[in-house]
């Protein structure tokens, strides 16, 4: 990315310089013709083209080739003139590669076209394995922790390796699919038709999301939030009257009889059925009566 930006700034400076030279140039006399500029060294002295020292990964080679094409578009150079200027920018192992390749072509350097040079350059520094790796990276590209502009820059960098996305609709669908879910949902509703429109809508959706566009609903006033695993104070305290719900079975028999005398002991009533067999019940008796067990 830094290399691409550096080449971009270099191209912008080149455009500005050429425009300034064109404005300062004196118009030739009517009927006279300027001879074509075929001196590559003179052109390179006027414009600083990027150098290429060779690259094992292919990314730098792709960037250099693209920026050379951008520089060539500024002037009306012939095909062989482009080759001469490109060869003068080859350094190190890249220059050694060209010196080895030229005898294999079987033609003079004046006959080498830019199309031939570009084809052999790609065969050397942009292998099929590199193209396949870049295509796999593009197919698995997702926004993730990137911002939308960062995701767009990576998307455009890898888009050149996906020639199957030949229509604008396919490119838009691939870009939107790689967005994060909350942004992708909003962009799909807006149905962008171009890639530029999809990028702009994604940036707006991201700004709304970061700025609180999907804030949590307000909490009801007076609501008590109970943390998981923590028992509330009201639940830990027994309900009113719960402490007196279990009394002694003889609690009701402790009342004083008239005259201050305690009534005799009354055993608790037994269940009518115990272990499936009927049992005798204690008969009612009053003070001074003789206890007799009633027959069953």
JOJOHU-V814577 format. One record per residue. N is the residue number from 1. SS is DSSP state (helix for helix, strand for strand, loop for the rest). NEAR is the number of other C-alpha atoms within 8 Angstrom. D_FIRST is the distance of its C-alpha to the first C-alpha in Angstrom with 2 decimals. Layout:
n	ss	near	d_first
N	SS	NEAR	D_FIRST
N	SS	NEAR	D_FIRST
This chain:
n	ss	near	d_first
1	loop	4	0.00
2	helix	5	3.82
3	helix	8	5.40
4	helix	8	5.09
5	helix	8	6.23
6	helix	8	8.58
7	helix	11	9.94
8	helix	9	10.44
9	helix	8	12.42
10	helix	8	14.21
11	helix	11	15.29
12	helix	8	16.56
13	helix	8	18.48
14	helix	11	19.87
15	helix	9	21.16
16	helix	8	22.78
17	helix	8	24.45
18	helix	8	25.82
19	helix	8	27.20
20	helix	8	28.91
21	helix	8	30.42
22	helix	7	31.71
23	helix	6	33.40
24	helix	6	35.02
25	loop	6	36.21
26	loop	4	39.93
27	loop	4	40.99
28	loop	7	43.06
29	loop	5	46.69
30	loop	4	47.78
31	loop	4	48.41
32	loop	6	46.40
33	loop	5	43.32
34	loop	5	40.40
35	loop	4	39.88
36	loop	4	36.58
37	loop	6	34.00
38	loop	5	33.78
39	loop	6	33.01
40	helix	10	29.43
41	helix	7	29.68
42	helix	7	30.76
43	helix	9	27.83
44	helix	10	25.38
45	helix	7	27.29
46	helix	6	26.80
47	loop	7	23.12
48	loop	7	20.59
49	loop	8	18.67
50	loop	9	15.72
51	loop	8	17.12
52	strand	10	16.55
53	loop	10	17.98
54	loop	11	17.51
55	loop	9	15.16
56	loop	5	16.66
57	loop	7	13.98
58	loop	11	13.43
59	helix	7	9.66
60	helix	10	9.96
61	helix	12	13.19
62	helix	9	12.05
63	helix	11	9.61
64	helix	11	12.64
65	helix	9	15.12
66	helix	8	13.69
67	helix	12	13.48
68	helix	11	16.94
69	helix	8	18.25
70	helix	9	17.17
71	helix	11	18.98
72	helix	10	21.92
73	loop	7	22.34
74	loop	7	23.27
75	loop	6	26.46
76	loop	6	28.97
77	loop	7	28.51
78	loop	6	30.55
79	helix	9	29.15
80	helix	11	30.42
81	helix	10	29.21
82	helix	11	25.60
83	helix	12	26.27
84	helix	9	27.82
85	helix	11	25.01
86	helix	9	22.43
87	helix	9	24.75
88	helix	6	25.05
89	loop	10	21.31
90	strand	11	21.55
91	loop	11	21.97
92	loop	8	23.11
93	helix	8	23.19
94	helix	11	21.79
95	helix	11	24.80
96	helix	9	27.10
97	helix	8	26.01
98	helix	9	26.93
99	helix	8	30.24
100	helix	8	31.12
101	helix	8	30.22
102	helix	10	32.18
103	helix	8	35.61
104	helix	6	34.81
105	helix	6	34.29
106	loop	6	37.84
107	loop	8	37.26
108	loop	6	37.01
109	helix	6	33.76
110	helix	5	35.17
111	helix	7	35.33
112	loop	11	31.75
113	loop	9	29.92
114	helix	10	26.23
115	helix	7	26.51
116	helix	8	27.94
117	helix	10	25.34
118	helix	9	22.43
119	helix	8	24.32
120	helix	8	24.99
121	helix	9	21.50
122	helix	9	20.17
123	helix	8	23.05
124	helix	7	22.20
125	helix	12	18.46
126	loop	12	17.76
127	loop	10	20.52
128	helix	6	21.94
129	helix	6	21.01
130	helix	10	17.28
131	helix	10	17.69
132	helix	8	19.74
133	helix	8	17.33
134	helix	10	14.58
135	helix	11	17.40
136	helix	8	18.66
137	helix	9	15.42
138	helix	12	15.42
139	helix	6	19.11
140	loop	6	18.83
141	loop	8	15.94
142	loop	8	17.30
143	loop	11	16.37
144	loop	6	17.93
145	loop	4	17.06
146	loop	7	14.13
147	loop	7	15.11
148	helix	12	15.58
149	helix	8	12.86
150	helix	8	10.26
151	helix	11	12.14
152	helix	9	12.22
153	helix	8	8.51
154	helix	8	8.53
155	helix	11	11.91
156	helix	8	11.25
157	helix	7	8.67
158	helix	12	11.56
159	helix	9	14.36
160	loop	7	14.91
161	loop	9	16.20
162	loop	9	18.76
163	loop	7	21.34
164	loop	4	23.94
165	loop	8	22.65
166	loop	7	24.48
167	loop	6	25.67
168	helix	10	24.29
169	helix	8	26.29
170	helix	9	24.72
171	helix	11	21.15
172	helix	13	22.38
173	helix	8	24.16
174	helix	8	21.23
175	helix	11	19.01
176	helix	11	21.98
177	helix	7	22.89
178	loop	10	19.68
179	loop	12	20.24
180	loop	9	22.13
181	helix	6	25.88
182	helix	7	26.97
183	helix	12	24.48
184	helix	13	25.01
185	helix	8	28.75
186	helix	10	28.67
187	helix	14	26.43
188	helix	9	28.67
189	helix	6	31.70
190	helix	7	30.37
191	loop	6	29.82
192	loop	11	26.98
193	loop	9	27.44
194	loop	9	24.13
195	helix	11	20.51
196	helix	6	20.09
197	helix	9	23.20
198	helix	14	22.07
199	helix	11	18.91
200	helix	8	21.17
201	helix	11	23.80
202	helix	13	21.50
203	helix	10	20.31
204	helix	8	24.04
205	helix	11	25.05
206	helix	10	22.62
207	helix	8	23.95
208	helix	10	27.46
209	helix	11	26.97
210	helix	7	25.53
211	loop	6	28.22
212	loop	7	31.00
213	loop	7	31.44
214	loop	6	32.47
215	loop	5	34.63
216	loop	4	37.36
217	loop	4	40.86
218	loop	4	43.18
219	loop	5	45.61
220	loop	5	49.29
221	loop	4	51.39
222	loop	4	53.74
223	loop	6	52.01
224	loop	4	52.09
225	loop	4	49.13
226	loop	7	50.39
227	loop	5	48.05
228	loop	4	48.13
229	loop	4	50.72
230	loop	6	52.49
231	loop	7	55.94
232	loop	7	56.95
233	helix	6	59.90
234	helix	6	61.99
235	helix	7	61.54
236	helix	7	62.54
237	loop	6	65.75
238	loop	8	68.61
239	loop	6	69.75
240	loop	5	72.75
241	loop	6	75.92
242	loop	8	74.15
243	loop	8	75.73
244	loop	6	79.21
245	loop	6	78.56
246	loop	6	79.98
247	loop	6	83.50
248	loop	5	86.22
249	loop	6	88.47
250	loop	7	91.45
251	helix	7	90.00
252	helix	6	92.06
253	helix	8	95.28
254	helix	8	95.42
255	loop	7	96.99
256	strand	8	100.37
257	loop	8	103.36
258	loop	5	105.89
259	loop	4	108.03
260	loop	6	105.29
261	loop	7	105.73
262	strand	8	102.75
263	loop	10	102.95
264	loop	5	103.20
265	loop	5	100.08
266	loop	5	98.65
267	loop	4	96.46
268	loop	6	93.35
269	loop	6	93.73
270	loop	5	92.76
271	loop	5	91.04
272	loop	8	93.42
273	strand	8	91.73
274	strand	8	90.60
275	loop	4	89.42
276	loop	5	90.94
277	strand	6	94.55
278	strand	7	96.43
279	loop	8	97.55
280	loop	8	100.20
281	loop	7	99.33
282	loop	6	100.76
283	loop	7	103.55
284	loop	4	103.73
285	loop	7	106.24
286	loop	5	107.49
287	loop	6	108.91
288	loop	4	112.20
289	loop	6	111.84
290	loop	5	112.12
291	loop	5	109.03
292	loop	5	109.64
293	loop	6	107.13
294	loop	6	107.33
295	loop	4	107.60
296	loop	4	104.67
